[in-house]
């Protein structure tokens, strides 16, 4: 699905492009971003934190550095994944017994160790693939594709929460609060699911609405505080995560959220009428939430690229002061974008309690809220990019189980690979340097002359 | 993540380690290459025992670890195959269990009440597979799931009596990690032990940190933050307690650290460990380790696996008690001399009375047999 390329997508993967409109836009943004203080163009009270620190920006042109990281080149994303996988493979090999024993006589017969390294890494990655896409040893076609269905299941909450984070990124807001938004959504959705007993159809609809409203309120509250007081959204959302988590733990210690006659912190199982139907039969866990996640992706795409509100979001993200001058209500945009982001994360909460878990525990959000940030970064904050990144991370998670069982590779390797991906996406020049795509190294004089837009974030 | 964050290195020592590692690699790389075709023959049994952890992982120094070590021991002793998988989050339970069933496990052990629903679902869907679940029992027994549960209050009762009989200040304390039945059962037994001592001896030893009647007390909130355990223990010390029993897995180390500091400052303080014999598993606190309330999870796992391998699987819960040594009070080790002979014989008698049923130890969290 091609995404409308917005002007801030500078073609930075190309070596020294000829000057055209997008360069001027980017250069203009740089100046503006340096001037803009993070108080939504003066509409909000300035907070105690200096404007430069509020966005985590360095003085100067780093406003676009941040934006380039959020909406960097697709090539960098792919290469970052590749590089992370290679390093992960080396890490797997370094813990492998066969590698260790063949390393003992490396100088006598080096091929043994190299073969062992290759075997260890490929064996693990083949298991990862078999656990996430296609398992040829499965009994019949249905079982062979079961891993793929599992990938889609795990990807569902990642996609919706990732969309929430991506949408906020596009409006210039760093939404760390997906975790808390998922939790609040999970609390409300689960309560509607197990405490109310309603007819089929209506019950599930109410669960979904409760979850989305819960997430939207939690996200919108952070947006409201930012818009009204100028408090920074990163601080707000991080703190809101804690509030949500401890509130959940408190609730799970009250009888209203416990099973009758038990005092373990685990809620009753949701009514059958309150859970998502399994769309491809009971042998897969894949549920209706995945279809809704596709719908949410389309909706966010439309919102960002086709609607006035989305245009305002992007304008505020590009430069709040200019947006204010142009007559856009920055406060309203901030509140609205955080509420929508929260609602999207809320869909993840519903996918958890009504889709896979069917109960509420204090681990209801797992680590999806934080993984969502990675997903949004990897997806360059575009709706379909986020969708694809969500699928990739779902595949990692699904395949890790098989990898651990088949080869004994610890599941932590997958977390390491995920973290490496973030690291590389945050440092595009590093990735390009590794793959020899950094042309400016050899000709610094020409690159400097060809204008700022040709420089890539951070390396300038 | 919490583990990796905890590890911090000084730059200088890292460089040293790197040099050492590099030279070790060069030195070890000079060995002779072996001849081809020398493969070791593995155990002959086709039986596979599997284990799925909860999100604590197999290195939680608590029930995941004990159960895992028990299963690992059967791998050697019985020559069976062992498959293990860690759950990173609650979301992993169902996929992990499904994967274990697909991998052909004969018996799958799941650890903790959080896995209760997922185990039930897989057991119902796969009636020919056997399961065992640690620290959780079902209201309605499932024919192919064996719960492994512990009447920990019995051993904790002994610990409470011991603490009350050993304290110099007349005040003892306990705290928990999270308020769940498998934690509060320790605290209930401990409280009853203190109360029993007061009744028998006409003393008035005070207990801090747990009120059995109100079922409320001090908790650190998780099984991770050792500094909270340390702070809580310091508060107890300030209130005059000299013996502390932390029921919080690794957070117990925080209590141990606080007590070690108090001991260095000249106070006479003692620690009671839980789950395993702390003298062996937490040697940093050897000098203050009075005793431990042990849950012999490894042994229980071994028993269940052996039974299943011999075709004697049944779904009757295994309940660890003082009678079957499933729960025990650990030896006093270095502090043996500080426990009066009279107290030792009292403890022997109480243990016998509990086993004979003359003395009933009850807790709201006790397994319902």
Interface residues (C-beta under 8 A of the other chain):
Chain A: X103 X104 X105 X106 X107 X108 X109 X112 X131 X150 X154 X249 X253 X261 X262 X263 X264 X265 X266 X269 X285 X352 X356 X357 X358 X359 X361 X363 X364 X366 X367 X398 X401 X402 X404 X405 X410 X411 X415
Chain B: X1 X25 X28 X29 X30 X31 X32 X33 X34 X55 X83 X85 X86 X88 X89 X90 X91 X92 X94 X95 X96 X99 X100 X103 X113 X114 X116 X117 X139 X178 X179 X180 X181 X184 X221 X364 X365
